[in-house]
Amino acid sequence: MNDPYTNAVSQLHEAAKIINLDESIIKILSHPNRVIKFYIPVKMDNGSIEIFEAYRSQHSNACGPYKGGIRFHPDVTESEVKALSMWMTWKCAVLELPLGGAKGGIVVDSTKLSENELERLSRGYVQKIHKYLGPDMDIPAPDVYTNPKIMAWMLDEYEQLNGGSYAHGMITGKPIEFGGSKGRSIATAKGGFFVFEEAIKMLNLSKKNITVAIQGFGNAGATFADILYKEGFKIIAVSDSKGTVFDDNGLDIPNLNQHKLSTGSVKHYGKNISDVDIIELDADVLILAALENAVRKENADNVKAKLIVELANGPITPEADAILEDKKIVILPDILTNAGGVTVSYLEQVQNSANYYWSEEEVINKLHDFMKNAFLKVHDASTQHKVSFRKASYVLALNKVVKTMKFRGWI
């Protein structure tokens, strides 16, 4: 399996060549500023003690406080969080947000924990690294298998450890009633759709004739599917971790959502195919909304889609990316396309700071402006440098981060 951090560094080097970036700067940006590895003891409901391995990678704070989610997953590794923190740096820079990049994780299958055990684990994470967190230092957010309730526990723990002082801006993705932002739950998918919308205009594609396949049916993938369905797109295949369903005539997404809600999977809804087939399916658009390394050199040559939307982080390896580029497949890269989540997280922080809150319509309108403007800048950079959207996104991000580092006198 491809190493996520090696992939992230490889992407950095490719973009650095385009703008002739000095080798010493590449060295600095190839490493996080800090990686914290720690262990969280949790008293389980049966009275035993379990120890959970955890991480926080803080890649760059040149443009602002570190920003990035915390995931609870059995496959969390140091390499993964380092890569994700680097991608977050570029994501914030592409969107021109005054934030840097970070990522955290705990090695755990949270589905096997009780509610009380999950709360103790969440609070334990903050207890271990609260000195490195804060509205002006490092702002976590939800990620894989974390949610607003977990963010609320973490915020409460942080505020208690800091003498009870109000610090709602230290974490985002909170419940609406506890300082969260309206529109946050749909932000990643909605932001991705705004980029997708601009891209199909550019490619002169008619939504009436487009067929779509979606790999990944978690929050982002399912919400994206719902948006596409309501907009009149034909979604012919959807997959999750347990199976893939297919219908040439188009899936009924509201019904599929109900099926997943009642059974826990899209499996056994309509015609089932193997998960690998969704990557190689004869669909115009492939939405990658699962985990890293979904498209690799082994299957990249079999991709038939004309357009790929990266709603997940790092779903295409660098080797696969080169193959897809040779095939003239347009890729809307993760650091642009899935930046809706961090953009609304930034807007949540702004609201926390002002102690004034916008309607969902206002938030989504602001998100639309951020995503559209970022896409247009990436498109311009792609045309100027005659490179893919991914490389153009990296060029914009690197220029922003490096200029800020120079202004600070770091380089």
C-alpha positions as CSV (number, residue, x, y, z in Angstrom):
1,M,0.0,0.0,0.0
2,N,1.2,3.5,-0.8
3,D,2.4,5.5,2.1
4,P,0.3,8.7,2.5
5,Y,3.2,10.9,3.7
6,T,5.5,9.8,0.9
7,N,2.6,10.6,-1.5
8,A,2.2,14.1,0.0
9,V,5.9,14.9,-0.2
10,S,6.0,13.6,-3.8
11,Q,3.1,16.0,-4.7
12,L,5.0,18.9,-3.1
13,H,8.1,18.1,-5.1
14,E,6.2,18.0,-8.4
15,A,4.6,21.4,-7.8
16,A,7.9,22.9,-6.5
17,K,9.5,22.1,-9.9
18,I,7.0,24.2,-11.7
19,I,7.9,27.4,-9.8
20,N,11.6,26.5,-9.3
21,L,11.3,26.5,-5.5
22,D,14.5,26.6,-3.6
23,E,15.6,23.2,-2.3
24,S,16.0,24.5,1.3
25,I,12.3,25.7,1.3
26,I,11.2,22.3,0.0
27,K,13.0,20.6,2.9
28,I,11.3,22.8,5.4
29,L,7.8,22.2,3.9
30,S,8.4,18.5,3.6
31,H,8.3,18.1,7.4
32,P,5.6,19.1,9.9
33,N,6.7,21.7,12.5
34,R,5.7,19.3,15.2
35,V,4.3,15.8,15.6
36,I,2.9,14.8,19.0
37,K,2.5,11.1,19.7
38,F,0.9,10.2,23.0
39,Y,-1.1,7.5,24.8
40,I,-4.5,7.9,26.4
41,P,-5.4,5.6,29.3
42,V,-9.2,5.1,29.5
43,K,-11.1,3.4,32.2
44,M,-13.6,1.0,30.5
45,D,-17.1,0.3,31.7
46,N,-16.0,-3.1,33.1
47,G,-13.4,-1.4,35.3
48,S,-10.3,-2.4,33.1
49,I,-7.9,0.1,31.6
50,E,-7.2,0.3,27.9
51,I,-4.4,2.4,26.4
52,F,-5.1,4.2,23.1
53,E,-2.3,5.5,20.8
54,A,-2.9,9.0,19.5
55,Y,-1.4,11.7,17.3
56,R,-1.5,15.4,16.5
57,S,0.6,16.6,13.5
58,Q,1.1,20.4,13.1
59,H,2.5,21.0,9.7
60,S,2.7,24.8,9.1
61,N,1.4,27.9,10.9
62,A,2.9,30.4,8.5
63,C,-0.5,31.7,7.4
64,G,-2.3,31.3,10.7
65,P,-3.1,28.9,13.5
66,Y,-3.0,25.2,12.8
67,K,-6.3,23.8,11.6
68,G,-7.4,20.2,11.0
69,G,-9.7,17.4,12.1
70,I,-9.3,14.5,14.5
71,R,-10.2,11.1,13.3
72,F,-11.0,8.0,15.3
73,H,-10.1,4.9,13.2
74,P,-8.2,1.6,13.8
75,D,-5.9,2.4,10.8
76,V,-4.7,5.8,12.0
77,T,-0.9,6.1,11.6
78,E,1.7,8.8,12.1
79,S,2.3,8.8,8.3
80,E,-1.4,9.4,7.7
81,V,-1.8,12.3,10.1
82,K,1.5,13.9,8.8
83,A,0.2,13.7,5.2
84,L,-3.2,15.0,6.1
85,S,-1.7,17.9,8.0
86,M,0.3,18.9,5.0
87,W,-2.7,18.7,2.7
88,M,-4.6,20.9,5.1
89,T,-1.9,23.6,4.8
90,W,-2.3,23.6,1.0
91,K,-6.1,23.5,1.3
92,C,-6.3,26.6,3.5
93,A,-3.8,28.4,1.3
94,V,-5.7,27.6,-1.9
95,L,-8.9,29.0,-0.3
96,E,-6.9,32.0,1.1
97,L,-8.0,31.2,4.6
98,P,-5.8,32.7,7.5
99,L,-5.0,29.2,8.8
100,G,-2.3,26.6,8.7
101,G,-2.5,22.8,8.5
102,A,-2.8,20.2,11.2
103,K,-4.4,16.7,11.7
104,G,-5.0,14.4,14.6
105,G,-6.1,10.9,15.2
106,I,-6.6,8.1,17.7
107,V,-6.1,4.4,16.9
108,V,-9.5,3.0,17.9
109,D,-12.5,1.3,16.6
110,S,-15.0,3.7,18.1
111,T,-18.0,1.6,17.1
112,K,-16.9,-0.9,19.9
113,L,-17.0,1.8,22.6
114,S,-19.9,2.7,24.8
115,E,-21.1,6.3,25.0
116,N,-19.3,6.8,28.3
117,E,-16.1,5.2,27.1
118,L,-16.1,7.4,24.0
119,E,-16.6,10.5,26.1
120,R,-13.7,9.6,28.4
121,L,-11.4,8.9,25.3
122,S,-12.4,12.3,23.8
123,R,-11.7,14.2,26.9
124,G,-8.5,12.3,27.4
125,Y,-7.2,13.4,24.0
126,V,-7.6,17.1,25.1
127,Q,-6.2,16.5,28.5
128,K,-3.0,15.2,26.9
129,I,-2.4,18.1,24.5
130,H,-4.5,21.0,25.6
131,K,-1.4,23.2,25.9
132,Y,-0.9,22.9,22.2
133,L,-4.5,23.8,21.3
134,G,-6.4,27.0,21.3
135,P,-8.2,29.6,19.0
136,D,-4.9,31.3,18.2
137,M,-2.7,28.1,18.2
138,D,-4.4,25.0,16.8
139,I,-8.1,24.4,16.1
140,P,-9.3,20.8,15.7
141,A,-12.5,19.7,14.0
142,P,-14.5,16.5,13.2
143,D,-13.2,14.0,10.8
144,V,-13.7,10.2,10.2
145,Y,-15.9,8.8,13.0
146,T,-15.9,12.0,15.0
147,N,-18.9,14.3,15.2
148,P,-20.4,17.5,16.9
149,K,-21.0,15.6,20.2
150,I,-17.3,14.7,20.4
151,M,-16.3,18.2,19.6
152,A,-18.6,19.5,22.4
153,W,-16.9,17.1,24.9
154,M,-13.5,18.3,23.8
155,L,-14.4,21.9,24.0
156,D,-15.9,21.5,27.5
157,E,-12.7,19.7,28.6
158,Y,-10.5,22.4,27.2
159,E,-12.5,25.2,28.8
160,Q,-12.4,23.4,32.2
161,L,-8.6,22.9,31.9
162,N,-8.3,26.6,31.2
163,G,-10.1,27.8,34.3
164,G,-13.6,27.8,32.7
165,S,-12.8,30.7,30.4
166,Y,-15.0,30.9,27.2
167,A,-13.0,29.6,24.2
168,H,-15.6,28.3,21.8
169,G,-13.3,29.2,18.8
170,M,-10.8,26.5,19.9
171,I,-12.7,23.8,18.0
172,T,-15.1,23.7,15.1
173,G,-17.8,21.4,13.9
174,K,-19.6,21.9,17.2
175,P,-23.4,21.5,17.8
176,I,-25.4,24.6,16.7
177,E,-26.5,25.1,20.3
178,F,-22.9,25.1,21.5
179,G,-21.4,27.7,19.1
180,G,-21.5,25.7,15.9
181,S,-22.2,27.1,12.5
182,K,-25.3,26.4,10.5
183,G,-24.4,24.7,7.2
184,R,-21.3,22.9,8.7
185,S,-22.7,19.4,8.3
186,I,-23.2,19.8,4.5
187,A,-20.2,22.1,3.9
188,T,-17.8,19.6,2.4
189,A,-20.3,18.2,0.0
190,K,-21.8,21.6,-0.8
191,G,-18.3,23.1,-1.4
192,G,-17.4,20.2,-3.6
193,F,-20.6,20.7,-5.6
194,F,-19.8,24.4,-6.2
195,V,-16.4,23.4,-7.7
196,F,-18.0,20.6,-9.7
197,E,-20.7,23.0,-11.0
198,E,-18.0,25.4,-12.3
199,A,-16.0,22.5,-13.8
200,I,-18.9,21.1,-15.9
201,K,-19.6,24.6,-17.2
202,M,-15.9,24.8,-18.3
203,L,-16.1,21.4,-19.9
204,N,-19.4,22.2,-21.6
205,L,-21.1,19.2,-20.1
206,S,-24.9,19.0,-19.8
207,K,-26.2,17.5,-16.5
208,K,-29.0,15.7,-18.4
209,N,-26.4,13.5,-20.2
210,I,-23.9,13.0,-17.3
211,T,-23.7,9.6,-15.5
212,V,-22.2,9.6,-12.0
213,A,-20.6,6.9,-9.8
214,I,-19.8,7.7,-6.1
215,Q,-17.2,5.7,-4.1
216,G,-18.0,6.4,-0.4
217,F,-21.4,6.9,1.2
218,G,-20.5,8.5,4.5
219,N,-21.5,12.1,5.4
220,A,-19.7,13.8,2.5
221,G,-20.5,11.1,-0.2
222,A,-24.2,10.7,0.8
223,T,-24.7,14.5,1.0
224,F,-23.0,15.0,-2.3
225,A,-25.3,12.3,-3.8
226,D,-28.4,14.0,-2.4
227,I,-27.3,17.3,-3.9
228,L,-26.7,15.8,-7.3
229,Y,-30.0,13.9,-7.2
230,K,-32.0,17.0,-6.4
231,E,-30.1,18.9,-9.2
232,G,-31.2,16.2,-11.7
233,F,-28.0,14.3,-12.2
234,K,-28.2,10.5,-12.9
235,I,-26.3,8.5,-10.3
236,I,-25.8,5.0,-11.6
237,A,-23.6,3.5,-8.8
238,V,-22.8,4.1,-5.1
239,S,-20.5,2.2,-2.8
240,D,-19.6,2.1,0.9
241,S,-17.2,-0.1,2.9
242,K,-19.6,-3.1,2.7
243,G,-20.7,-3.1,-0.9
244,T,-21.6,-1.4,-4.2
245,V,-25.0,-0.9,-5.8
246,F,-25.7,-0.2,-9.5
247,D,-28.6,0.9,-11.6
248,D,-28.3,1.9,-15.3
249,N,-31.5,4.0,-15.0
250,G,-30.2,5.9,-12.0
251,L,-30.5,5.2,-8.3
252,D,-33.2,6.7,-6.1
253,I,-31.0,8.4,-3.6
254,P,-33.6,9.3,-1.0
255,N,-34.7,5.6,-0.9
256,L,-31.0,4.4,-0.8
257,N,-30.4,6.8,2.1
258,Q,-33.3,5.2,4.0
259,H,-32.0,1.7,3.1
260,K,-28.6,2.6,4.5
261,L,-30.1,4.1,7.6
262,S,-32.1,0.9,8.4
263,T,-29.4,-1.7,7.4
264,G,-26.1,0.2,8.0
265,S,-25.0,-0.2,4.4
266,V,-25.9,0.3,0.7
267,K,-25.5,-3.4,0.2
268,H,-28.5,-5.5,-0.9
269,Y,-30.2,-2.4,-2.5
270,G,-30.7,-3.2,-6.1
271,K,-28.0,-4.8,-8.2
272,N,-24.7,-5.3,-6.3
273,I,-21.2,-5.3,-7.9
274,S,-17.7,-5.6,-6.4
275,D,-16.2,-2.4,-4.9
276,V,-13.3,-2.3,-7.4
277,D,-15.8,-2.1,-10.3
278,I,-17.0,1.3,-9.2
279,I,-13.5,2.7,-9.9
280,E,-13.6,1.2,-13.4
281,L,-17.2,1.7,-14.1
282,D,-18.3,3.3,-17.4
283,A,-19.6,6.6,-15.9
284,D,-18.8,10.1,-17.0
285,V,-18.0,11.3,-13.5
286,L,-16.3,9.5,-10.6
287,I,-16.7,10.9,-7.1
288,L,-14.1,9.7,-4.7
289,A,-15.5,10.2,-1.2
290,A,-13.9,7.3,0.7
291,L,-10.3,7.1,2.1
292,E,-6.8,7.5,0.7
293,N,-5.3,5.5,-2.2
294,A,-8.5,4.4,-3.8
295,V,-7.0,4.8,-7.3
296,R,-3.6,3.3,-7.7
297,K,-1.3,2.4,-10.6
298,E,-2.9,-1.1,-10.6
299,N,-6.4,0.2,-11.5
300,A,-5.8,3.7,-12.9
301,D,-5.5,2.5,-16.5
302,N,-9.0,1.0,-16.2
303,V,-10.7,4.3,-15.1
304,K,-13.2,5.3,-17.8
305,A,-14.6,8.6,-16.2
306,K,-13.9,11.9,-18.0
307,L,-14.0,13.8,-14.7
308,I,-12.9,12.8,-11.2
309,V,-14.0,14.7,-8.1
310,E,-11.8,14.1,-5.0
311,L,-14.1,14.6,-2.1
312,A,-11.8,12.4,0.1
313,N,-8.3,13.3,1.1
314,G,-5.5,11.7,-1.1
315,P,-7.7,9.2,-2.9
316,I,-5.4,9.0,-5.9
317,T,-1.7,8.1,-5.6
318,P,0.9,10.1,-7.5
319,E,1.7,7.1,-9.8
320,A,-2.0,6.8,-10.6
321,D,-2.3,10.6,-11.0
322,A,0.3,10.5,-13.8
323,I,-1.6,7.7,-15.6
324,L,-4.9,9.6,-15.4
325,E,-3.2,12.8,-16.6
326,D,-1.9,10.9,-19.7
327,K,-5.4,9.7,-20.3
328,K,-6.6,13.4,-20.3
329,I,-9.0,12.8,-17.4
330,V,-9.8,16.0,-15.6
331,I,-9.3,15.7,-11.8
332,L,-10.7,18.2,-9.4
333,P,-8.1,17.8,-6.6
334,D,-8.8,17.3,-2.9
335,I,-7.1,20.4,-1.7
336,L,-9.6,22.5,-3.7
337,T,-12.7,20.3,-3.9
338,N,-13.1,19.2,-0.3
339,A,-12.1,22.5,1.2
340,G,-15.8,23.4,1.9
341,G,-15.5,21.8,5.4
342,V,-12.5,23.9,6.5
343,T,-14.0,27.0,4.9
344,V,-17.2,26.8,7.0
345,S,-15.0,25.8,10.0
346,Y,-13.2,29.2,9.4
347,L,-16.6,30.9,9.2
348,E,-17.6,29.2,12.4
349,Q,-14.5,30.6,14.1
350,V,-15.4,34.1,12.8
351,Q,-18.9,33.8,14.3
352,N,-17.5,32.5,17.6
353,S,-15.1,35.5,17.8
354,A,-17.8,38.0,17.0
355,N,-20.4,36.2,19.1
356,Y,-22.8,36.8,16.2
357,Y,-24.3,34.0,14.1
358,W,-25.4,33.9,10.5
359,S,-28.3,32.0,8.9
360,E,-27.6,28.9,6.9
361,E,-28.3,30.8,3.7
362,E,-25.7,33.4,4.6
363,V,-23.1,30.8,5.4
364,I,-23.7,28.8,2.2
365,N,-23.6,32.0,0.1
366,K,-20.2,32.9,1.6
367,L,-19.0,29.3,1.0
368,H,-20.1,29.6,-2.6
369,D,-18.1,32.7,-3.1
370,F,-15.0,31.1,-1.5
371,M,-15.2,28.0,-3.6
372,K,-16.0,29.7,-6.9
373,N,-13.2,32.2,-6.5
374,A,-10.7,29.5,-5.6
375,F,-11.7,27.4,-8.7
376,L,-11.3,30.3,-11.0
377,K,-7.9,31.1,-9.6
378,V,-6.9,27.4,-10.0
379,H,-8.2,27.4,-13.6
380,D,-6.2,30.5,-14.4
381,A,-3.0,29.0,-12.9
382,S,-3.6,25.8,-14.8
383,T,-3.9,27.7,-18.1
384,Q,-0.9,30.0,-17.3
385,H,1.5,27.1,-16.3
386,K,-0.1,24.5,-18.7
387,V,-0.5,22.0,-15.9
388,S,-3.3,20.0,-14.3
389,F,-5.7,21.4,-11.7
390,R,-3.8,19.5,-9.0
391,K,-0.5,21.1,-9.9
392,A,-2.1,24.5,-10.3
393,S,-3.7,24.2,-6.9
394,Y,-0.3,23.3,-5.4
395,V,1.4,26.2,-7.2
396,L,-1.1,28.7,-5.7
397,A,-0.8,27.2,-2.3
398,L,3.0,27.1,-2.3
399,N,3.2,30.7,-3.5
400,K,0.9,31.8,-0.7
401,V,2.8,29.9,2.1
402,V,6.3,30.7,0.8
403,K,5.5,34.4,0.5
404,T,4.2,34.5,4.0
405,M,7.2,32.7,5.3
406,K,9.4,35.3,3.6
407,F,7.4,38.2,5.1
408,R,7.9,36.6,8.5
409,G,11.7,36.3,7.9
410,W,11.6,32.5,8.3
411,I,13.4,31.9,5.0
